[in-house]
Amino acid sequence: MSDRPLKLLLVDPDTIFRLGLRVALEAIPDLQVVAEAATDTETLQILAEIGQKDPHQVNLVVLELGDSRSPDSQQQGLQLCQQLKALYPTLPILLLSSVQAPGILMAARAFGVNGYCPKGTPISELVTAMAAVAKGNSYWLKEKVSTELTPPPPPISPRLPLAKVRQNLHLSGIGYIDTALKAVTAQLQIPGLPILDRAVLAGQRRELLTARWLLNHLLVSPLERQQEQLQEFTATPQQTLPVIQPPSVIITSDTQTSLTSPPLLSPRTLQSNLFAACINKLQFSLKNVSDSPLEIDILREEKKRELLYLILQRLAQQLDELRDAQITINQLAELRNVILKDLWQTTVSEFFGKFSQMRVGDRHIEIVNVLLQNPAIIQAAILNKIPMTTELCAYLLFQTDLQVDNNYYPAGSSEANSQAELLLENLLIQVANGVIQPLLNYLADVEQIKQNFYDRKLISTREIERFRNDLSWKYRLNRYVNEAREIFESRYHLFVFAPRGIATISIYAPRREELAQLSGIPLVVTLVLEFRDAIAPRLQSLLAFFGSGIVFVLTQIVGRGLGLIGRGIIQGIGSVSFSEKNFKRNSERYK
């Protein structure tokens, strides 16, 4: 065993297998199963929560790579390995898997997986493998993989001392530039960044890219560059392998296309990347820093985070079910409302407990039944108004190009992923609002609910009623004014996760059909806005004309008149003083 206790995270979709392995490992001293996960999203969520409390609470991940008969699940497992190594580079991973395909195992090794044992390995040998991997060693069970896996190609060994020095300088410089480039790129993706800061960061990014290009061309000889490109295509390292496939299909004859075309990720990989980025952002503060009150503001921060995690998990399951059902893109628009309603209902059931009961007055009630009794209200007020849900699902399921803010973004590009991430964050926040709204309608002032869920600042009856009144005014204002104005201005407001909390951004979207359907007060609001836009320039010109006229009257007429009056008064005072002096002088002369 290792010098420190082994703390494991078991990742396997088979609940029975996880239970059996946990029971078998309980008898091993200095070994503890800290947590279990069935999906990649749940795995990332657990590690994110643990990392926030104690980064050393897990020191080994034991992972099932996927179903040996399902290439899709194997690709999903490899993608999870890549994400874990990108997010937690020092966390060792041991594969305990039924997969034995040499190509898949070699790809896992290239991603940085530290060890492998097939399912059925004796517990004693499995514990030995765990201890070795936890210490930082590599442990690949030899009788299964030693004859099938080839070691990665050796690094380029320069023949001359000067070439060796040049290579060391090149590697250290590239490493420094890549680290700085990654930090600058991450800052550029922060929503609501000031224009000046964004311009400065963009300039820094261009300088770093230029420095990287110069370094590659000054400190690498043509022969070494050809060898590196050959090594890149044959070894398929983690940094440049966007599509998880067996090595035999990674090498292509069209090298020019592979080098210049952007990599096309599989839809499942694309989804995993977006969900991982969203999980990372959920570690930010969840304080509402926007101007609009949100239903989830009444929750404690840990409860907000728990609710948003749960919605993300349920959404991942829904997307998998839609893939299994083999729906088409055309069916997505028809299923949109059904998808959102089902997501809301399953989240309510799991967040509050499907069979949870509480005492209200003289009777016991089932919480979920009360909260789910009027889904049409939640759909009309919140769910059906979530923008671009169909486009987001199409992007995640079919990898379609994304049109956001009057721009087309190719599927898989960093720009498309950033825009899809914003849509996903808004979807999570709005569904969470829909989960909490019926609670505020029916069970807002129940003591058990307040103790288990509410923020301490909003626990008194007065504060709860004030909060509900703020939400009521928000609904009225949105219904009659704000929504009509957004439709008329062809834009949506999105709630997103920012470092300082939940913020809002605005994106352009054509909404002519909605504009044509407006009636009543919302239509009057658009007419008032149009009238204001039409009359504002003329009114401004008229006010400017009258203003200049008033200024002319005050300065040229009234001002001059006052000046003349003032001069006459001053002259009169001077004349009186002069007359008094003459009178005194004459009086003294006669004396």
C-alpha positions as CSV (number, residue, x, y, z in Angstrom):
1,M,0.0,0.0,0.0
2,S,1.0,3.6,-0.4
3,D,2.3,5.8,2.5
4,R,-0.9,7.7,2.6
5,P,-4.4,6.2,2.6
6,L,-6.0,5.5,-0.7
7,K,-9.2,7.6,-1.3
8,L,-11.0,6.4,-4.4
9,L,-13.6,7.7,-6.7
10,L,-15.4,4.8,-8.4
11,V,-16.8,5.6,-11.9
12,D,-18.9,2.8,-13.5
13,P,-22.4,2.9,-14.9
14,D,-23.1,-0.6,-13.4
15,T,-24.6,0.0,-9.9
16,I,-24.3,-3.7,-8.9
17,F,-20.6,-3.8,-9.9
18,R,-19.9,-0.6,-7.9
19,L,-21.6,-2.1,-4.9
20,G,-19.7,-5.3,-5.1
21,L,-16.3,-3.6,-5.6
22,R,-17.0,-1.3,-2.6
23,V,-17.9,-4.2,-0.4
24,A,-14.7,-6.0,-1.4
25,L,-12.5,-3.0,-0.8
26,E,-13.9,-2.2,2.6
27,A,-11.9,-5.1,4.0
28,I,-8.6,-3.5,2.8
29,P,-6.9,-1.3,5.4
30,D,-5.9,2.3,4.5
31,L,-8.3,2.3,1.6
32,Q,-11.5,4.2,1.4
33,V,-14.2,4.7,-1.3
34,V,-15.0,8.4,-1.0
35,A,-17.6,8.7,-3.7
36,E,-19.2,6.9,-6.6
37,A,-20.4,8.1,-10.0
38,A,-22.3,6.6,-12.9
39,T,-21.8,9.2,-15.6
40,D,-19.1,11.6,-16.8
41,T,-21.2,14.7,-15.7
42,E,-21.6,13.3,-12.2
43,T,-17.9,12.5,-12.1
44,L,-16.9,16.1,-13.0
45,Q,-19.5,17.4,-10.5
46,I,-18.2,15.3,-7.6
47,L,-14.6,16.3,-8.3
48,A,-15.5,20.0,-8.6
49,E,-17.3,19.9,-5.2
50,I,-14.5,18.0,-3.6
51,G,-11.9,20.3,-5.0
52,Q,-13.7,23.3,-3.5
53,K,-13.6,21.7,0.0
54,D,-10.5,19.6,0.1
55,P,-8.4,18.9,-3.1
56,H,-6.7,15.9,-1.4
57,Q,-10.0,14.1,-0.5
58,V,-9.6,11.9,-3.7
59,N,-6.2,10.7,-4.8
60,L,-7.2,8.0,-7.3
61,V,-10.0,7.6,-9.9
62,V,-11.0,4.0,-10.8
63,L,-12.7,4.2,-14.1
64,E,-14.7,2.0,-16.4
65,L,-13.8,3.0,-19.9
66,G,-17.1,1.9,-21.5
67,D,-19.1,-1.0,-22.8
68,S,-16.8,-3.3,-24.8
69,R,-19.6,-3.7,-27.3
70,S,-20.3,0.0,-27.7
71,P,-17.8,2.2,-29.5
72,D,-19.8,5.3,-28.6
73,S,-19.5,4.5,-24.8
74,Q,-15.7,3.9,-25.3
75,Q,-15.3,7.2,-27.0
76,Q,-17.2,8.8,-24.1
77,G,-14.9,7.2,-21.6
78,L,-11.8,8.3,-23.4
79,Q,-13.2,11.8,-23.6
80,L,-13.8,11.7,-19.8
81,C,-10.1,10.6,-19.3
82,Q,-9.0,13.6,-21.5
83,Q,-11.1,16.0,-19.5
84,L,-9.9,14.7,-16.1
85,K,-6.3,15.0,-17.2
86,A,-6.9,18.5,-18.5
87,L,-8.7,19.6,-15.3
88,Y,-6.7,17.6,-12.7
89,P,-3.3,16.8,-14.3
90,T,-1.9,15.3,-11.1
91,L,-4.9,13.0,-10.3
92,P,-4.0,9.4,-11.3
93,I,-6.5,7.3,-13.2
94,L,-6.7,3.5,-13.2
95,L,-8.9,1.8,-15.8
96,L,-10.8,-1.1,-14.4
97,S,-12.6,-2.0,-17.6
98,S,-14.0,-4.8,-19.7
99,V,-12.6,-3.1,-22.8
100,Q,-9.5,-4.8,-24.1
101,A,-9.2,-3.4,-27.7
102,P,-5.5,-2.4,-28.2
103,G,-6.4,0.7,-30.1
104,I,-8.6,2.1,-27.4
105,L,-6.2,1.2,-24.6
106,M,-3.3,2.9,-26.5
107,A,-5.5,6.0,-27.0
108,A,-6.2,6.0,-23.2
109,R,-2.5,5.7,-22.5
110,A,-1.8,8.7,-24.9
111,F,-4.4,10.7,-22.9
112,G,-2.3,10.2,-19.7
113,V,-4.2,7.3,-18.1
114,N,-1.8,5.8,-15.5
115,G,-2.8,2.1,-15.4
116,Y,-5.2,-0.6,-16.6
117,C,-6.6,-3.8,-15.1
118,P,-9.3,-5.9,-16.8
119,K,-12.5,-6.6,-14.9
120,G,-12.1,-10.0,-13.1
121,T,-8.6,-9.1,-11.8
122,P,-8.1,-10.6,-8.3
123,I,-8.6,-8.1,-5.5
124,S,-5.1,-8.5,-4.2
125,E,-3.6,-7.7,-7.6
126,L,-6.1,-4.8,-8.1
127,V,-5.1,-3.3,-4.8
128,T,-1.4,-3.6,-5.8
129,A,-2.2,-1.7,-9.1
130,M,-4.1,1.0,-7.2
131,A,-1.2,1.5,-4.8
132,A,1.3,1.7,-7.7
133,V,-0.8,4.2,-9.7
134,A,-1.5,6.3,-6.6
135,K,2.3,6.7,-6.1
136,G,2.6,8.0,-9.7
137,N,3.8,4.8,-11.3
138,S,2.4,3.2,-14.5
139,Y,0.7,-0.1,-14.1
140,W,-0.6,-1.9,-17.1
141,L,-1.4,-5.6,-16.5
142,K,1.2,-7.2,-18.7
143,E,-0.5,-10.4,-19.7
144,K,-3.4,-8.4,-21.2
145,V,-1.7,-5.5,-22.9
146,S,2.1,-5.8,-23.0
147,T,2.1,-7.6,-26.3
148,E,-0.6,-5.3,-27.8
149,L,0.4,-1.9,-26.7
150,T,3.4,-0.2,-28.2
151,P,5.2,2.5,-26.2
152,P,4.9,6.0,-27.4
153,P,7.5,7.1,-29.9
154,P,10.7,8.3,-28.2
155,P,11.4,12.1,-28.2
156,I,13.6,13.5,-30.9
157,S,17.2,13.1,-29.7
158,P,19.5,15.8,-31.2
159,R,22.9,14.5,-32.3
160,L,24.9,17.7,-31.5
161,P,25.2,19.5,-28.1
162,L,24.2,22.8,-29.8
163,A,21.0,21.1,-31.2
164,K,20.2,19.8,-27.7
165,V,20.5,23.3,-26.2
166,R,18.4,24.7,-29.0
167,Q,15.7,22.0,-28.4
168,N,15.7,22.7,-24.6
169,L,15.3,26.4,-25.2
170,H,12.5,25.7,-27.7
171,L,10.6,23.4,-25.3
172,S,10.9,25.8,-22.3
173,G,9.8,28.8,-24.4
174,I,6.9,27.0,-26.0
175,G,5.7,25.8,-22.5
176,Y,5.8,29.4,-21.1
177,I,4.0,30.8,-24.1
178,D,1.3,28.1,-24.1
179,T,0.7,28.7,-20.4
180,A,0.3,32.5,-20.9
181,L,-1.8,31.9,-24.0
182,K,-4.2,29.6,-22.1
183,A,-4.6,32.2,-19.3
184,V,-5.3,35.1,-21.8
185,T,-7.8,33.0,-23.7
186,A,-9.6,32.0,-20.5
187,Q,-9.9,35.7,-19.6
188,L,-11.2,36.6,-23.0
189,Q,-14.1,34.2,-22.5
190,I,-15.4,35.9,-19.4
191,P,-18.9,37.4,-20.1
192,G,-19.3,41.1,-19.6
193,L,-15.6,42.0,-20.0
194,P,-15.1,45.7,-20.5
195,I,-14.2,46.7,-24.1
196,L,-10.8,48.2,-23.2
197,D,-9.8,45.1,-21.2
198,R,-10.9,42.9,-24.1
199,A,-8.9,44.9,-26.6
200,V,-5.8,44.7,-24.4
201,L,-6.1,40.9,-23.9
202,A,-6.7,40.4,-27.7
203,G,-3.5,42.3,-28.3
204,Q,-1.6,40.1,-25.8
205,R,-3.0,37.0,-27.5
206,R,-1.8,38.2,-30.9
207,E,1.6,38.9,-29.5
208,L,1.8,35.5,-27.9
209,L,0.8,33.7,-31.1
210,T,3.4,35.7,-33.1
211,A,6.1,34.8,-30.5
212,R,5.1,31.1,-30.7
213,W,5.4,31.2,-34.5
214,L,8.8,32.9,-34.4
215,L,10.0,30.4,-31.8
216,N,8.9,27.4,-33.9
217,H,10.7,28.7,-36.9
218,L,13.9,30.0,-35.3
219,L,14.7,27.2,-32.8
220,V,13.5,24.2,-34.8
221,S,15.3,22.9,-37.8
222,P,13.3,21.7,-40.9
223,L,14.3,18.1,-40.2
224,E,13.2,18.2,-36.6
225,R,9.9,19.9,-37.6
226,Q,9.2,17.0,-40.1
227,Q,10.0,14.5,-37.3
228,E,7.7,16.3,-34.9
229,Q,4.8,16.3,-37.4
230,L,5.4,12.6,-38.0
231,Q,5.4,11.9,-34.3
232,E,2.3,14.0,-33.8
233,F,0.3,11.9,-36.3
234,T,1.5,8.6,-35.2
235,A,1.4,9.1,-31.5
236,T,-1.7,11.2,-31.4
237,P,-0.9,13.1,-28.2
238,Q,-3.6,14.5,-25.9
239,Q,-3.2,18.1,-27.0
240,T,-3.9,17.5,-30.7
241,L,-6.3,14.5,-30.7
242,P,-9.8,16.1,-31.0
243,V,-11.6,13.0,-32.3
244,I,-11.3,9.8,-30.2
245,Q,-10.7,7.0,-32.7
246,P,-8.5,4.0,-33.0
247,P,-5.0,5.0,-34.2
248,S,-5.5,3.2,-37.6
249,V,-8.0,5.8,-38.7
250,I,-6.2,8.8,-37.3
251,I,-3.5,8.7,-39.9
252,T,-4.6,10.2,-43.2
253,S,-3.0,10.7,-46.5
254,D,-4.4,14.2,-46.8
255,T,-2.0,15.8,-44.3
256,Q,-2.6,19.3,-45.6
257,T,-6.3,19.1,-44.8
258,S,-5.6,17.7,-41.4
259,L,-3.3,20.5,-40.5
260,T,-5.4,23.4,-41.8
261,S,-9.0,22.3,-41.2
262,P,-10.5,22.7,-37.8
263,P,-11.1,19.4,-36.0
264,L,-14.7,18.1,-36.0
265,L,-15.6,16.6,-32.6
266,S,-18.3,14.0,-32.3
267,P,-21.6,15.3,-30.9
268,R,-21.1,13.4,-27.6
269,T,-17.6,14.8,-27.2
270,L,-18.9,18.3,-28.0
271,Q,-21.5,17.9,-25.3
272,S,-19.0,16.6,-22.7
273,N,-16.7,19.6,-23.4
274,L,-19.5,22.1,-22.9
275,F,-20.9,20.4,-19.8
276,A,-17.3,20.3,-18.3
277,A,-16.9,24.0,-18.9
278,C,-20.3,24.7,-17.3
279,I,-19.4,22.7,-14.3
280,N,-16.2,24.7,-13.8
281,K,-18.2,27.9,-14.0
282,L,-20.6,26.7,-11.3
283,Q,-17.7,27.0,-8.9
284,F,-18.0,30.8,-9.3
285,S,-20.1,32.9,-7.0
286,L,-23.9,32.4,-7.7
287,K,-24.9,35.8,-6.3
288,N,-27.4,37.6,-8.6
289,V,-25.6,40.7,-9.8
290,S,-28.2,41.5,-12.5
291,D,-30.9,44.1,-12.3
292,S,-33.7,41.5,-12.3
293,P,-34.7,39.3,-9.3
294,L,-34.5,35.6,-9.8
295,E,-36.6,32.9,-8.1
296,I,-33.4,31.0,-7.1
297,D,-32.2,34.0,-5.2
298,I,-34.1,32.8,-2.2
299,L,-32.0,29.6,-2.0
300,R,-28.7,29.3,-0.1
301,E,-25.7,29.2,-2.4
302,E,-25.0,25.5,-1.9
303,K,-28.6,24.7,-2.7
304,K,-28.4,26.8,-5.9
305,R,-25.3,24.9,-7.0
306,E,-26.9,21.6,-6.1
307,L,-30.0,22.4,-8.2
308,L,-28.0,23.6,-11.2
309,Y,-25.8,20.5,-11.1
310,L,-29.0,18.3,-11.0
311,I,-30.5,20.1,-14.0
312,L,-27.2,19.5,-15.9
313,Q,-27.3,15.8,-15.1
314,R,-30.9,15.4,-16.1
315,L,-30.3,17.3,-19.4
316,A,-27.4,14.9,-20.2
317,Q,-29.7,12.0,-19.7
318,Q,-32.4,13.5,-21.9
319,L,-29.9,14.1,-24.7
320,D,-28.8,10.5,-24.4
321,E,-32.4,9.3,-24.6
322,L,-33.0,11.5,-27.7
323,R,-30.0,10.0,-29.4
324,D,-31.2,6.5,-28.6
325,A,-34.6,7.4,-30.0
326,Q,-32.9,8.5,-33.2
327,I,-35.0,11.6,-33.6
328,T,-34.4,13.9,-36.6
329,I,-33.6,17.6,-36.6
330,N,-37.0,18.5,-37.8
331,Q,-38.6,16.7,-34.8
332,L,-36.7,18.8,-32.3
333,A,-38.8,21.9,-32.8
334,E,-42.0,19.8,-32.1
335,L,-40.4,18.2,-29.0
336,R,-39.0,21.4,-27.6
337,N,-41.8,22.1,-25.1
338,V,-42.0,18.4,-24.1
339,I,-38.3,18.3,-23.5
340,L,-38.4,21.3,-21.2
341,K,-41.4,20.2,-19.3
342,D,-39.9,16.7,-18.7
343,L,-36.7,18.3,-17.6
344,W,-38.5,20.5,-15.2
345,Q,-40.7,17.7,-13.8
346,T,-37.8,15.3,-13.2
347,T,-35.7,18.0,-11.6
348,V,-38.5,18.9,-9.2
349,S,-39.0,15.3,-8.2
350,E,-35.3,14.7,-7.5
351,F,-34.5,18.0,-5.9
352,F,-37.3,17.9,-3.3
353,G,-37.6,14.1,-3.1
354,K,-40.1,12.1,-5.1
355,F,-41.9,10.8,-2.0
356,S,-41.1,13.5,0.5
357,Q,-43.9,14.6,2.8
358,M,-44.3,17.4,5.3
359,R,-46.9,18.5,7.8
360,V,-48.8,21.7,6.9
361,G,-51.5,22.5,9.5
362,D,-53.4,19.3,10.3
363,R,-52.5,17.3,7.3
364,H,-49.5,15.7,5.6
365,I,-48.8,16.6,2.0
366,E,-46.5,15.2,-0.6
367,I,-44.3,18.1,-1.7
368,V,-43.8,17.0,-5.3
369,N,-47.5,16.5,-6.0
370,V,-48.2,20.1,-4.8
371,L,-45.4,21.6,-6.9
372,L,-46.3,19.7,-10.1
373,Q,-50.0,20.4,-10.0
374,N,-50.0,23.4,-12.5
375,P,-47.3,22.8,-15.1
376,A,-49.0,25.0,-17.6
377,I,-48.4,28.1,-15.5
378,I,-44.6,27.3,-15.3
379,Q,-44.5,26.6,-19.0
380,A,-46.2,29.9,-20.0
381,A,-44.3,32.0,-17.5
382,I,-40.8,30.6,-17.8
383,L,-40.1,27.4,-19.8
384,N,-41.6,28.3,-23.2
385,K,-39.8,31.7,-23.1
386,I,-36.3,30.2,-22.8
387,P,-34.6,31.3,-26.1
388,M,-32.9,29.2,-28.7
389,T,-33.5,25.8,-27.0
390,T,-34.0,24.1,-30.3
391,E,-30.8,25.5,-31.7
392,L,-28.8,24.4,-28.6
393,C,-30.2,20.8,-28.7
394,A,-29.5,20.6,-32.5
395,Y,-25.9,21.8,-31.9
396,L,-25.4,19.2,-29.1
397,L,-27.2,16.3,-30.9
398,F,-26.3,16.9,-34.6
399,Q,-23.4,19.3,-34.5
400,T,-25.2,21.8,-36.6
401,D,-23.7,25.3,-37.2
402,L,-24.9,27.9,-34.7
403,Q,-26.4,31.2,-35.7
404,V,-26.2,33.6,-32.7
405,D,-26.1,37.4,-32.5
406,N,-26.4,37.7,-36.3
407,N,-23.3,35.6,-36.9
408,Y,-22.7,32.1,-38.2
409,Y,-20.3,29.9,-36.1
410,P,-19.1,26.6,-37.6
411,A,-19.8,23.6,-35.4
412,G,-17.0,22.7,-33.1
413,S,-15.2,26.0,-33.4
414,S,-14.2,27.8,-30.2
415,E,-16.6,30.7,-31.0
416,A,-19.5,28.3,-31.5
417,N,-18.7,26.5,-28.2
418,S,-18.6,29.9,-26.4
419,Q,-22.0,30.9,-27.7
420,A,-23.5,27.4,-27.0
421,E,-22.1,27.7,-23.5
422,L,-24.0,30.9,-22.9
423,L,-27.2,29.4,-24.2
424,L,-26.7,26.4,-21.9
425,E,-26.1,28.5,-18.8
426,N,-29.2,30.5,-19.5
427,L,-31.2,27.3,-19.9
428,L,-30.0,26.0,-16.6
429,I,-30.8,29.2,-14.7
430,Q,-34.3,29.5,-16.2
431,V,-35.2,25.9,-15.5
432,A,-34.0,26.4,-12.0
433,N,-36.3,29.4,-11.7
434,G,-39.1,27.2,-12.9
435,V,-38.3,24.6,-10.2
436,I,-38.5,27.2,-7.4
437,Q,-41.5,29.2,-8.7
438,P,-44.3,26.8,-7.5
439,L,-42.5,26.5,-4.2
440,L,-42.9,30.3,-3.7
441,N,-46.5,30.1,-4.8
442,Y,-47.7,27.2,-2.5
443,L,-45.2,26.5,0.2
444,A,-43.2,29.7,0.6
445,D,-43.7,30.3,4.4
446,V,-43.4,26.7,5.6
447,E,-40.8,26.4,8.3
448,Q,-39.4,23.1,7.1
449,I,-38.8,24.5,3.7
450,K,-37.2,27.6,5.0
451,Q,-34.8,25.7,7.2
452,N,-33.8,23.3,4.5
453,F,-33.5,25.6,1.5
454,Y,-33.7,29.4,2.1
455,D,-31.0,31.9,2.5
456,R,-30.8,33.2,6.0
457,K,-31.4,36.8,4.9
458,L,-34.7,35.8,3.4
459,I,-36.1,33.6,6.1
460,S,-38.5,35.9,7.9
461,T,-42.1,36.2,6.7
462,R,-41.7,39.9,5.9
463,E,-38.6,39.3,3.8
464,I,-40.3,36.4,2.0
465,E,-43.4,38.5,1.1
466,R,-41.2,41.4,0.0
467,F,-39.3,38.9,-2.2
468,R,-42.5,37.5,-3.7
469,N,-43.8,41.0,-4.4
470,D,-40.6,41.9,-6.2
471,L,-41.1,38.8,-8.4
472,S,-44.7,39.7,-9.0
473,W,-43.7,43.1,-10.3
474,K,-41.0,41.6,-12.4
475,Y,-43.6,39.3,-14.0
476,R,-46.0,42.2,-14.8
477,L,-43.2,44.4,-16.1
478,N,-41.8,41.6,-18.3
479,R,-45.3,40.7,-19.6
480,Y,-46.4,44.2,-20.6
481,V,-43.2,46.1,-21.2
482,N,-39.8,44.4,-21.2
483,E,-40.7,41.4,-23.4
484,A,-42.4,43.7,-26.0
485,R,-39.4,46.0,-26.0
486,E,-37.0,43.0,-26.5
487,I,-39.1,41.7,-29.4
488,F,-39.2,45.2,-31.0
489,E,-35.4,45.5,-30.5
490,S,-34.8,42.0,-31.9
491,R,-32.8,40.7,-29.0
492,Y,-32.8,38.3,-26.0
493,H,-31.5,38.7,-22.5
494,L,-29.5,35.7,-21.3
495,F,-28.5,34.9,-17.7
496,V,-24.9,33.6,-17.6
497,F,-22.3,32.6,-15.0
498,A,-19.6,35.3,-14.5
499,P,-16.8,35.4,-11.9
500,R,-18.7,38.0,-9.9
501,G,-22.0,36.1,-10.0
502,I,-25.1,35.6,-12.2
503,A,-25.1,38.4,-14.8
504,T,-27.1,39.3,-17.9
505,I,-26.0,39.8,-21.5
506,S,-28.0,40.7,-24.6
507,I,-27.8,39.0,-28.0
508,Y,-29.5,39.8,-31.3
509,A,-32.2,37.4,-32.7
510,P,-34.8,38.0,-35.4
511,R,-38.2,38.1,-33.8
512,R,-40.5,39.4,-36.6
513,E,-43.0,36.6,-36.2
514,E,-43.4,37.4,-32.4
515,L,-43.7,41.1,-33.2
516,A,-46.6,40.4,-35.6
517,Q,-48.5,38.5,-32.9
518,L,-48.3,41.2,-30.3
519,S,-51.6,42.8,-29.1
520,G,-53.0,44.8,-26.3
521,I,-50.6,46.6,-24.0
522,P,-47.4,45.0,-25.4
523,L,-48.4,46.3,-28.9
524,V,-49.1,49.8,-27.4
525,V,-45.6,49.7,-25.9
526,T,-44.0,49.0,-29.3
527,L,-46.0,51.8,-30.8
528,V,-44.9,54.2,-28.1
529,L,-41.3,53.1,-28.7
530,E,-41.7,53.6,-32.4
531,F,-43.4,57.0,-31.9
532,R,-40.6,58.1,-29.5
533,D,-38.0,57.0,-32.1
534,A,-39.8,58.9,-34.8
535,I,-40.4,62.1,-32.9
536,A,-37.2,62.2,-30.7
537,P,-34.9,63.7,-33.4
538,R,-37.5,66.3,-34.4
539,L,-38.3,67.1,-30.8
540,Q,-34.6,67.4,-30.1
541,S,-34.2,69.8,-33.0
542,L,-37.2,71.8,-31.8
543,L,-35.9,72.0,-28.3
544,A,-32.5,73.0,-29.6
545,F,-34.1,75.8,-31.7
546,F,-36.2,77.1,-28.7
547,G,-33.2,76.8,-26.5
548,S,-31.0,78.9,-28.8
549,G,-33.9,81.4,-29.0
550,I,-34.2,81.6,-25.2
551,V,-30.4,82.0,-25.0
552,F,-30.5,84.8,-27.5
553,V,-33.3,86.6,-25.6
554,L,-31.6,86.3,-22.3
555,T,-28.2,87.4,-23.5
556,Q,-28.9,89.9,-26.3
557,I,-32.1,91.6,-25.0
558,V,-32.6,91.0,-21.3
559,G,-28.9,90.9,-20.7
560,R,-28.2,94.2,-22.6
561,G,-31.3,95.8,-21.0
562,L,-30.0,94.9,-17.5
563,G,-26.6,96.1,-18.5
564,L,-28.0,99.5,-19.5
565,I,-30.0,99.8,-16.3
566,G,-27.0,98.9,-14.3
567,R,-24.9,101.5,-16.1
568,G,-27.5,104.2,-15.5
569,I,-27.7,103.4,-11.8
570,I,-23.9,103.5,-11.5
571,Q,-23.7,106.8,-13.4
572,G,-26.5,108.3,-11.3
573,I,-24.7,107.3,-8.1
574,G,-21.5,108.8,-9.5
575,S,-23.2,112.1,-10.4
576,V,-24.8,112.4,-6.9
577,S,-21.5,111.9,-5.2
578,F,-19.8,114.5,-7.4
579,S,-22.6,117.1,-6.7
580,E,-22.3,116.4,-2.9
581,K,-18.5,117.1,-3.1
582,N,-19.1,120.4,-5.0
583,F,-21.7,121.5,-2.5
584,K,-19.4,120.9,0.4
585,R,-16.5,122.7,-1.2
586,N,-18.7,125.8,-1.9
587,S,-20.1,125.8,1.6
588,E,-16.5,125.8,3.1
589,R,-15.5,128.7,0.7
590,Y,-18.3,131.0,2.0
591,K,-17.4,130.3,5.6
